Amino acid sequence: MAIIGGFDLHRRQLTYDYLDVVTGQVDRGRVVPADRGQLRSFLARFEGQGEVAFAVEGCTGWRYVVEELERAGIGAQLAEPAETAAKRGPKRRAKTDRSDARHLRELLGKGDLPQSWIPPVQVLEARARVRLYKDLEEERTAWLQRVQATLYHQGVPVVASLTSAAGQARLATAELSPAGQQAVQVGLRQLDRLTAELDPLRADLARFSRRQPGCRALRTTHFGIGPITSVAIWAEMGDTRRFSSSDDAVRHAGLDITVYASDTKRARAASPGKGRPRCAGRCLRQPCAPAGRTRPTMPTSWRSSAGPTATWA
């Protein structure tokens, strides 16, 4: 390999450190601003340089960096953040952007880089849609709770469904102060707005779930898993062939209680804060299978293919 390097990612800059294996020359610097166009211009220097590979930490922003590396014909390796940090060893050293980039480059050079799976575009798109749906759903729930709290605070009897015709009629005759009336009306408008965003997105996810073999297998073989949950699990779990045991699958889903925290101050029995929170949130609502140390039994149609066969069109 002619050139190996590492990227440390931040919103304002990308810090790089790469080594020319032939000459032994090391180059360090920053790509500013940290956007797709600037990175593309930086990577143009490696055209015709032979085999080039970069390690990228699997944190926010990795997607466009990996896509631009692959577009330039450069090998991209996605580093698992927790295991990569553990490779530093017990000795405490000053942690800087440059040292992080150098650490990634050295691990890549030694062939000791803890790698994460790089999902295909279809999986990334499914994840983005599921996460958007979850964010909108949580915001809508928050507005529902806010309106109900206002009604309770002003002594209005419980209104079971705020958005139904019967609920609207009861709100029209509710005894509210001017400020309370304003708060309720604003909340109802927000509910209408969010519902208008959620309905077509829910339809898209349900349509994809019907077309994707893995999602269909999840719905038919696991009681309680519906269209939205099946897409969430399929997208967040990805290619399950990379899990050697059910423990690995549980840890990846964010359902375990022993997780990595960069500040090293997490309590031992803390609830999961790493992994796939959206997958965990959905899974926690489903019936649980008996625990075991055997390889997770995934549906054949889900396990046999790394990429989806369905499209969003």
N, C-alpha and C positions, 0 to 999 in steps of 0.2 A: 504494500500500500504506500503510495507516494506521499500523501499528506493525511494527517489525522488531526482532529481538533475538537473543541468543545464550545458550546454556547451556553451562557448564563442569561436567562431571560428576565427582563423587567419592562414595565410599560413605557418607559422613556428611552431606554437604550438596550441593545444586545451586546454583551461583553463576550468577545471571542478570544480564543487561545489555540493556535494551531502550529503543528510541527511539520517541517519538511523532512521526511525520514532520510532522504538521500543526502541532503546537505547538512542536516542537523540544525538548521536555522529555525528559531521560534519567533512567531509574530503574535503580538497581542494588541488589542485595541477595542474600540466600540463602534457599533453601527447606530448612528443617531440621525433621525428619529427611528424608533423601532416600529417600522411598518413594512408592508410587503414590497413596495417599490424600492425603498432604500436597501433592503436586504437583497433584492434581485440584482441591483447594481453592484453590491459588494461581492456576490457570488460569481459575477462574471469574470473575476480575476482567475478563477480556477479552471476556466475552459482550456482544454488541451493539456492539463497538468497530470494526466494519468488517473490512477485510482485515488479518489478522495473520499473521506468519510468524516462525519461530524456526529458527536453525541449531543443530545438535547435533553435537558431535564423535563420530565413529564408534568409540568405545571401549566398554569393558564398561559396561553399564547403559543403552545407547542404546535398547534395544528398548522398555522400558516408557515411557520419556520420549516417544518418537515415537508410541507407541500412545495415550498420554494427550493429546498435542497433536492428533492426528487425531480423537480422540473429542470434543475441545472445538471442532472445526471450525477449527483453526489449522494453517496450512501448515507442514509439517516438512521441513527440508532436512538431510540427513545429510552431514557434512563428512568428507572423506578425511584422516586424521590427518597423514600424512607431508607431503602437498602443502600442507595448511593451515599446518603449521609452517614450511614453506619460504617461504610468502608473507610471513613476518615480515621477510625480507630479511637481509643479512649483518650488520647492526649488532646487537651483543649488548645486550639490555635485561633488566631484572629481570622474571622470569616469575612471575606470580601468577595466582590463580584469576580475579580481576577482569579482569586484562589479557587472559587467554585468552577470557573471555566477550565482552569488548569487541572483540577481534580477530575473533571469529566474526561478531559483529553488523556490524562495518564491512565485512567481506568480503561478507556477504549484501546489505548496502545498495548496494555497488558492483557487484553482479552478478558477483563474481569468486570465489565460493566453490567450491572443488574438491569436487564432489559424489560421494558413494558411492551405489550402488544400494540401495534399501530393499526387501528381499525380502517377498513375500507371506507370510501366516501359515503356509501349508502348507510353504513352504521353510524357514522358521524352525523349525517343529516337526521337520522331517526332520533339520535340522542338529543340533538338540538330541539327538535319538535316536541319530544316528550318533556324536556326541561322547561320549554316555553309554556306548555300546557299546565305543568305543575305550578309554575310561577303565577299564571293567570288564575288558576283554580284557588291558590292560597290567597291571592289578593281579593278575589270575590268572596271567599269565606270570611276574610277579615272585615269587609264592608257589611256583610250580613250580620256579623256579631256586633259591629259598631252600631248599626241601626237598632238591633234588638236591645242593646244596652241603653240607648237613648230612650226607647219606648218604656223600658222597665223603670228607668230613673224618673220618668215623668208619670208613672202610675198607669200606663196603658196596659190593658189585659194582653196576654200572649197572643201574637198573631203567628199562626203556624207557617204560613207561606206568604212571604212579603210580595212576591212577584205574581201571584195568582190574581184572578179577577176578584175573588172573595177577599183576599188580603188587601188589595188596593181599596176596596169599598170600606173596609174597616179602618184603614189609615185615614181615609177622607173624613171620617167622623170622629177621629181620635182627638182627645182634648190635650193639645200640646201648646207650649209657650212658643212665641215667635222664633226664638233661637232653636228650640227643639224641632219645630216644623221645618226650618231651613236645613238642619242637620239631616233629617229624615229624607227630604227631597233630594239633597245632594247625594246621599247614600243610594237612593233608588236609581238616580241617573247613572251612578258608577256601576251599579249592578247590571243595568241595561247595556252599558258599554262593554263590560267584561263578558256578558253572555253573548253579545254579538261577535266577539273575538273567539270565544271558546267553541261555539257551535260548529263553525266550519273546520276548525282545527281538530275537534273531536271526530268529525266525519272523515277527515283525511287519515287520522290514526286508525280508525276502525276499518277503513278501506284497505290500508296497508296490512293490517292484521289478517284480513281475510285472504290476501294474496301471498303473504310470506309463509312458507312451509313451517318454519320454526315456531312462529306465532300461533299458527293453526294447531300444531302439535301440543303446545302449552295449554291452549284452551280446552282441547279434547281430552287430555290426560291428567289435568290437574283441576280439581273442583274449585270453583271460586275465582278463577283467573278469567277475566274478561278481555275485550279487545284492547283497551288502553293499557291495562296491566301487562298483557302479553308483550306488547311492543316495548314497554319500559324494561321488562326483564330481559328480553332478547337484545335490545340495544345496549343496555348497561353491562350485561354479562359478556356479550361478544362471543368470540370463538372459544367454546368451553373445552376444546382439546388441550388448551394450555394449562389447565388445572390438573394437578396430579392427585388431588384428593378433595373430598367434600369440604375439608377445613379451608383449603385455598379458595374455593368458591364462596364460602361464607365470609371469609376475610375480605375478599374482593368486593362483595356486596355491601360491606359496611355493617354487618350484623354481629360482629364479634365485639368484645369489650376490652380487648388488649390491643390498642392501636397506637401508631406513631404520632407524636406531636413534636413539632420542631422546637418548642420552648422547654421540653422535657419536664413540664410541671403538671402533666395530666395525672389525675388520681387513677389508681390501678383499676378500680371498678367503674370507671367513667363509661357513659354511654358512647356508642360509636360516633366519631366525628370525621372519620376518614373512609375511603372506599367510595361506594356509590350511594349517596343518601337517597336519591330518588328511587333507586332499585330497592333499597332497604325499606323505605317508607311503604312502597307497594307490597313488598314481600311480607312485612309484618302484619298486613291485613289479611293474609292468606293462611289456610290451614297448614300447619307445620308437619313435615314428615319426621320419622324417628331419626335421631342422630346416629352417626356412624363414621367410621374412618375409611370406608370404601370410596372408590371413585364415584362422583355424582352420576346418577343415572338420568341422562338427558335424552330426550326423544331423538331417534336416529336421524330424522330429517333435519333436526337442529344441529346435531353434533357433526354431521358429515360434511357440512359446507361452511367455509369461513366467511363467505359473503352471501348477501341476500339475493334472491331471484326475483323479488318484487320491486316495483318502482312506485314513485309517488304520483305518477301521471294518471 
